[in-house]
Amino acid sequence: MSGTPRYDEAAQARWVAEPPKRVPAPERKPFERDRARVVHAASFRRLAAKTQVVGPQSDDFVRNRLTHSLEVAQVARDLARALGTEPDLVETAALAHDLGHPPFGHNGERVLAEAAADCGGFEGNAQTLRLLTRLEAKTFGPDGRSAGLNLTRATLDACTKYPWPLSDADVPIGVHADGSPKVVRKFGVYDDDGPVFDWLRAGAPAMRQCFEAQVMDLADDIAYSVHDIEDGIVAGRIDLTALDTEVVWATVRDWYLPGIPDSRLQSALEALKEIATWPTASYDGSRRRQGALKNLTSDLIGRFCAAIQDATFRAGSGPFLRHQASAVVPLDTSVEMGVLKGIAAHYVMQADDRVRAMARQRELLAELVEVLVKTGPDHLEPAFAGDWADAADDAGRLRVVIDQVASLTDASALAWHARLLGPRA
């Protein structure tokens, strides 16, 4: 295969062999084709109407899952290039990393995990793999089953943030970036997707991310630690010149970095304040302040990426790809990112209006699953109605309902609930 000499034929292989294109097209590398397939996927477009931190309909400026994914992809591509790994591959993994998120983000994931207890659970990353290898219709195998987008082995591996099944997952602790508690065990594959998972992980060390997945994961962490601050400042909820550090430090420990002393957190904040673009006056929405805030965002991302690049290079000589290297995050960088996350968590995620809205979202989604289980294929979209007809038992049919509900956007979940159960009071 051409264009990616550091990745062997096994890394560039696809689950289902594909014939040559019938229509002549510009020559593209395998990983470039993977990227195009994700960008054109229906599940990628639906991210525009799915919650990131607050609902997409709440403000014209606020980030949604799609804009977040695009920003993560940009950070991931730059970080991959700096580290010497394949940018197209890492960018594709970043674009795909949130495809499996259900309506209402991690809050909705919690509901579906409880509802799916009798069919193998639910987890957003496992759902991403299911979308990429089954639910997104593009390629079909000799047996007539969908192979999803039929991405290369290396790309699917890079998309696998948690390379293990539910049975090997740890008990969750802490809180997600959107403020919901981590109650869902983190895993990357459902049991009935085991064959393709075993294929994509062939030769990989057990329960260890490939290097490209590590870069994607770090880009995600960097992006939301910085961008949540930016969103909170613009929304008028965060003022970096007037922080109540005592309560922020308590939030950092409760949510992200248990046991870390105030002095260490204060030192991290002081180091951040030394950045030339750290504000010395409150945000007022003026064009001057808008530009300054964008420059701060850029400087923070650059600071964290540079620290990771330097630490990774000092820890090993490469090659920095697949299962031959590990990305390294300095402790100081982890603490600085934890400080930013704690600021956003205290001033944005813990607001009373968000807590009340999240409770309503959980009730709505649970009711929607319940009614669809009872009514069978009567209300399912045609593709899922077909899956229902092919299911062998109740567990299989429940999985179909979970797949359907997970595919909905925030707005369509509300619309489906109103149509099937009537408007909420």
N, C-alpha and C positions, 0 to 999 in steps of 0.2 A: 504494500500500500504506500502511496506517495505522500510526501509532505510532512510527516511526523516521524522522523528517523529514530528518535529516542523512545518511541512507544512501539513495541513489537506488534506482530500480527494478532496475537492474543488480546492485547489491549485495545486494538482497533476492531476486533471482531464484533458482530452483531448476533443477537440471540437467534434471529431468523435470517438466513442468507438472502440477500437481495439481488435481483438481476440488474443488469445495466439499465440506465435510464433510456426510455424509448425516445423522449424528446431531447435533442442536444441542449446542453446547458453548460455554463462556464464551469471549468474544473474547480472543485472545492475539496478541501481536506475533510477527512471523516469527522473531525471535531467541529469544523465549521458547519457541516450538515446537521450535526446534533444541535448546535445553537439555533439554527434556523427552525428546526422542528419544534423546539420549545417556544420560541417567539411566536410561532403561528398556531400554537395549541389553544384550544378554547379555554382550558383551565388557566392558562396564563392571562388571557384577557379578563377572566372573571375576577382576578386579583384586584382589579380597579375598584370593585365594589365590596371588598372584604376589609374588616377592621384590622388596623395596625395597633394603635393604642386607643384612639377614640373612633367612633363610627365615621366612614367616609362622607356621609351626608351632613356632618355637623359643621363643616367649615370648608371653604374653597381651598384653603392653604394646607390643611392638615394632611399628613402622609397617609396613604392607604397601602395595602399589601403590594400593589403593583409598583408604585413609586419607590417604596422601600426596596423591593427586589431589584429595580433598576439601579438604585444607589449602591446596594450591596455588590451588584455585578461590576460597577465601575471601580469600587474599592478593591474587589477581588482581582480584577484584571490587572490593575496597577501593582498590587502586592505580588501576584503571580509572576509578572514580568520582572519585578525587582529580585525575586527569589530564584528566578531561572527555571520555573516550571512552565507548563503550556497555558498561555493566557486564554485561548479559546475554550479549552476544557474547563478551567476553573470558572470562567465567566458563565458558561452554560449551567454549571452546578449552582452558581449563585442565582441565576435567573429562575431556576427550578426549585430552589430550596423551600419555598413556602407554598408550592402548588397544592399540597394536601391539607392546608389549613381549612377548617370548616367555617361557617358563618360565626361571627363574633369572636374570632381568634381563639386564644387559649381557653377563654371562658366556654366557648362552644365545644372545644376539644374535651373538656372535662365532662360535659353532658354526654357526648357520644361515647366516651370511654366507659361510662357507667351503663349506658344503654346497650353497648356491644359486649357486655361481660359474657354472654352465652355464645358468642361467635368468634371469640379470639381477641376481643378488645379493640380499641381505636387509639391511634397515635398519628399526629400530623405527618411525621416523616415516613412512617410506614405507608400512609395513604399516598404520599408523593411517589414512592416506588410503585405502588399499585396503579396510579395514574399513568406513569411513564411506561409501564410494562404490560398494561391490560386495558385500562378504561379509556385512554385517549386513542381513538380509532385511527390507525394509519396502515399498519402492516399486519398481515394474518399468516399464521404458520400453516404447515401442510395439513394439520388436523382441523383447520378451520377456526381455531381460537385466535383471538386478538393478541398481538404482541405489542400493543401500544405504539409508542413512537419508535420502538426498535433502535434505541440508542446504542452506542458502542459500550463495550464492557468497562473501559476506563471512565467514561462519562457517568455511567450508572453508579460505579463505585464512588466517584467524586460526589455524587448526590446523596450518598448514604452516610448520614451524620451519625447514626447509631447502628453499627453493623452487627446486630444481634437480634434474636427473637424476644418476645415477651417473657418467655421462661427464664431468660438470662438477665432481665432488666433489674436494676437496683430500685429500692424504695426511694421515691422522690423527696427532695427537701427544698425549701426556699420558695421563691416567688418568681413568676415570669415578668418580662418587661412590661406587660400590660397591667400588672398588678394582681392578676389572678394567682392563687396559690398553686404550687406544683403538686398536684395530686395524681397526675397521670404518669405511669411508668414510661420511661423513654426507651423506645425500641424502633427498629427500622424495617421489620418485615412481618407480615401476617403468615400464619402457618400455611395457608393455601397458596401463597406466593413463594414458598420455599424453593421450588425448582429453579426459578430464574435467579433468586438470591444466591443459591449455591453456585450457579454458573458464573455470575458476575464477581463472586468472591473467590473463585478458584485460585489457589496458590497464595491467598492473602493471609496474614497472621490473624488469628481469631480475635474478634472484638477490638480491633485496632483500625482507626480511620486511615485511609490512604492519605498521602501528603496533600493532594489536591483538595480532599474533603476538609482537611485541617485548615487550609488557607481560606476556603469558602466559609467555614465556621467562624474563623477569626474576623473575616470581613463583615460578617453579619453582626458579630459582637461589637466591633468598632462602630459600625454604622448606627446601630440603635442607641449606643451609649452617647453618641454625639448628637444625632438628629433629634432624639427625644428632648434634649436640652434646647435645641433650636426651636422646636415646635412650642415648648413650654414658655420660652421667652416671648415669642411672637404672640402667643395667646394671652400674655399678661399674667401668667401664673408664676413665672420664675424671674427673679431679679438677682443676677449674680453679684451685685454690689451690696446686697442686703440679705445674706443667708443666715438662717438660724442654725448654726452648725451643730448645736447640741442635739436637736431633734433629727437633723439630717444624718448625723453619725449613728444614731440609734436605728434609723431606717437602713443604713448601709449594713449594719451588723445583722439586723433581722432578715434582710432580703438576700444579701449577696456575700458578705465577708464576715462570717461569725467569728467572734473572738479577737478581732483586730482592735488595738487600742486607739483612743482618741488622738493621741500624739502622732501616730502613724498616718491617720487620716488627715490631720491638720497639715502635716508635712507635705502630703500629696497635693492638697489644695493650694498650699503656698507655692509649690512647684508649678502648678497650672497657672497661678496668677502671674508668674514671671513671663508667660507668653505675651509677646508684644501686643497682640490683639485682644487680650482679656479685657473686658469692659471696665471702665472707671466711672461710668455714668449709667443711669437706668435707661433701658430701651424705650424709645418714644415713637417708633414707627417711621421716623424720618428716613429719607433716602440715604443719608449719611450713616445712620444707625443700621439700616438694612445691609449696607455694604460691609460695615464693620463686623456684623454678625456672621455674614457669609465668609469673611476672611478668618474669623475665629473657628468656624466649622472646618474650613480647609486646613488650618494650622493644627487643630487637634487630630484630625485624621492622619495628616502627614507625620505628626509626632509619634503616634502609636504605630503606624506602619514602619517607620524608620527604626524604632526600637526593636520591633519584632524581626525585621530583616537583619539588623546587626547581631542580635542574640542568636538567631538561627545560623548565621554564617560562622559565628564563633564556636558554636556547638558541634559543627560537622562540616565536612568538605563536599557533601553531596554524593551522587547526583540528587537533586531535589525534585523527586517525582515518585509516584506510585507508593511502594512500600519500602523505599530505600532511605527515607529521611523523616525527621520530625520537625515541625515548626515550634519555636520556643518563644514564650511570652515572659519578659522580665517581670519580677514581682512588683517593682515600682509601677510598671505600666498597668498591671492588673489592678493595683490599688487606685491609681488615678482614674481608670475607667469605672471602678466601683464607686468612687466619689461622685462622678457624673451621673451614674445610674441612680445613686441614692438621692441626689438632688431632684431628679425628675420624678422618682418614686414618691418622695414626700410631698412635693408641691402639685403634682398632676395626678398620679395614679391613686392616691388615697382620698381624693375629693369625694364628699358624700354623694354628689349627684352621680358619679361614676359607679360607686358601690351599689346604689339602688338600681341603676340601669342594668348592671351585670346580673343582678338577681332576676330581673324580669326576662332577660335574654335566656337564662338557663331554663326557666319555666316554659317559655315559648318553644324552645328547641326540643325539650323532653316531650311536650305534648304533640309536637309534629311527628316525632318518631313513633309515638304510640298509635296515632291515628293511621299512619301509613302501614304499620305492621298489621293493623286490623283490616284495612281495606284492600290489602294486596296490591295487584297491578293496576287497579282502577284509576289511580292518580299518578302513577309513576311515568316518567318520560319514556318514550319508546325503547331506547337502548336498555334502560334499567328494567322495563317490563319484560324484555327478552331475557335478561339475566335471571329475573324471578322465575320465568317459565323453565329455565334450564337448571335451577337450583335443585339439589337432591333432597334437602331436608329443611327444617325450620331454621337451623343455624345459618344455612346458606341463604335463605330468604331474608333473614334479619340482616345479613351482611349486605345484601342488595339495598335494603332500606337505608342502612348507614351510608353506603356509597352515594345514594341519591341525595340524602340530606347534606352530606359533606360537600357535595358539588355546588350547593346553593350559595348565593351571595347573601349579605346581610339583608338587602332589600327584598330579594326573592323569598327568603325564609319568612319574613314578615308577611309577604303577599300570599304565600302558600298557607300559612297559618290562618290568615283572615279568610281565605277561600274555603278551607276545609273545616275550620272550627269557629268562624265568625270573628269579628274584630274584638280586640282586647279592650276591656274597660279602661 
